[in-house]
Amino acid sequence: MKKMSIVLAMLLLMSAVSFAQEKTDEPPKMKQWFFVMLSRGENRTQDSVEAAKLQEGHMANINKMAELGVLRIAGPFMDNGNWRGIFIMDCKTIEEAESYVKQDPAIIAGRLKYEIHPWYGPATI
């Protein structure tokens, strides 16, 4: 819970900085995004060759989502903890976001698992 609070605080700070950079008298435009938390999955028994292939497929899926305009922010956590990375996705529904996440080879193999939460933030991410 403490880590989630820290991540949410960081996102709020990013939002505040984004708003501060906009020089307008209009209120900032907001919209719903989908926040995806990636964490260690139950199946991390792959050897280094298989793990590398899954990572390659994971990155290919990230690139595909970015090219489609669905993925706006992605990145790993660098502390080798249980949390592995985040996505912020631009989808109409949670089901749509989940359909993209479920195409990830690391998710399919159980190396990663995910949680998806609706998040309200600046429209200009």
Buried (B, 14 or more C-beta within 10 A) or exposed (E): EEEEEEBEEEBEEBBEEBBEEEEEEEEBEEEBBBBBBBBBBEEEEBEEEEBEBBBEBBBEBBEBBBEEEBBBBBEEBEEEEEBBBBBBBBBEEBEBBBEBBEBBBBBBBBBBBBEBEEBEBBEBB
